[in-house]
């Protein structure tokens, strides 16, 4: 499969970028032997033109490439907000290169020639990282949808609940009766699908940490 493939992959996908056709072919054969789908590219510019698909994906990237280098492309990916786990490979690597790549979030940095199993292990780790990222993103989207369904008063009460205040204390803070606070509290717990206050606190912290929503 190459960049011109028309059918969207149905399972985990490995994107390969190397200017050596023989390396690309060998890696495609290796990944396909364990049931992984692949797409290969001769440069980072060719990869950029590809439309992302919604499957678990990782990038096997050569450090030295024509045009934009692998390390610079990793920086560009991070700057664009695309969270794509990267496994680097190089025939001319050095310690500063590997340190830079790993500090920037690379899953692994393999020197050519590498053992097939080392590459397969690195790709498995990268795909697992992307799988967890996608699951966490979906969980956050669910939390955001639940939070959006709360009324303004329920959100206000929620802030005090996660701060550890009792109903009587919350009532004094917001100027409501204790029974009214209890009703709002029960409603927000149901809407958020929170089983307990610690569960609600975890949800609240996840929402607050998200950069994609309005501040709580």
C-alpha positions, -999 to +999 in steps of 0.1 A: +000+000+000+013+035-007+001+071-004-023+067-033-042+039-017-079+047-018-094+024+008-093+036+044-075+011+067-097-008+091-071-016+117-038-004+132-017+015+106+020+021+104+032+050+083+068+046+070+089+075+058+123+067+043+139+079+011+153+044+004+127+023-015+144-010-003+140+000+033+104+010+028+096-024+011+114-044+038+095-026+066+062-030+048+069-068+045+078-070+081+048-052+094+024-070+072+038-103+084+023-096+118-010-083+104-004-046+104-014-023+076+012+001+061+016+031+040+050+043+028+064+076+017+097+088+003+096+122+021+078+140+049+062+163+023+045+134+007+031+123+041+018+158+049-005+156+018-021+124+032-055+127+048-055+114+084-077+084+091-094+075+124-075+044+133-046+036+157-016+050+139+022+054+144+050+068+123+083+050+115+105+079+105+140+081+091+162+108+107+179+119+075+155+127+047+154+151+017+139+184+025+126+184+061+146+161+083+128+135+105+137+154+137+124+187+123+093+170+111+087+157+146+089+193+159+064+204+132+040+176+141+040+187+178+036+223+168+005+215+146-011+196+175-010+162+157-003+136+183+014+108+163+037+084+181+071+083+164+097+055+161+129+069+147+154+049+126+188+061+113+220+048+098+240+078+110+226+084+145+244+099+174+236+105+211+225+141+207+201+131+180+186+103+201+184+125+232+166+153+212+141+127+197+133+111+230+129+144+248+104+154+221+084+123+228+097+097+204+088+061+214+122+047+203+153+055+184+167+026+164+201+024+146+203+007+112+207-022+109+182-031+136+167-064+146+132-070+132+120-078+167+133-045+181+113-027+154+082-047+160+084-041+197+089-003+192+059-002+168+037-022+192+046+003+220+038+032+197+004+018+186-004+011+223+004+048+231-019+060+203-046+035+214-045+049+249-045+085+236-076+079+215-094+062+244-086+091+267-097+116+241-130+099+238-135+097+275-128+134+278-153+142+250-179+122+270-171+142+301-174+175+282-208+165+269-220+156+303-207+189+318-223+209+290-257+194+301-254+208+336-273+240+345-253+270+357-264+264+392-254+227+391-219+238+378-217+262+407-226+235+432-202+211+416-173+234+423-181+234+460-187+196+461-153+188+447-138+212+472-151+190+499-179+211+513-210+196+528-245+205+517-251+229+546-218+247+538-226+249+501-260+264+509-244+291+529-219+298+501-244+301+473-274+315+492-297+285+487-316+262+511-299+230+521-326+209+505-322+228+472-285+222+473-292+185+479-314+184+448-288+202+426-261+179+439-281+147+432-289+160+397-253+169+388-241+135+401-266+117+379-258+138+348-221+134+353-226+096+359-204+100+390-206+071+414-190+090+443-175+123+452-140+110+445-152+100+411-166+135+405-133+150+416-115+129+390-139+141+363-136+177+374-098+176+373-098+160+339-121+187+326-100+215+342-068+200+326-083+200+291-073+229+269-102+224+246-130+236+269-139+268+287-124+271+322-146+258+350 
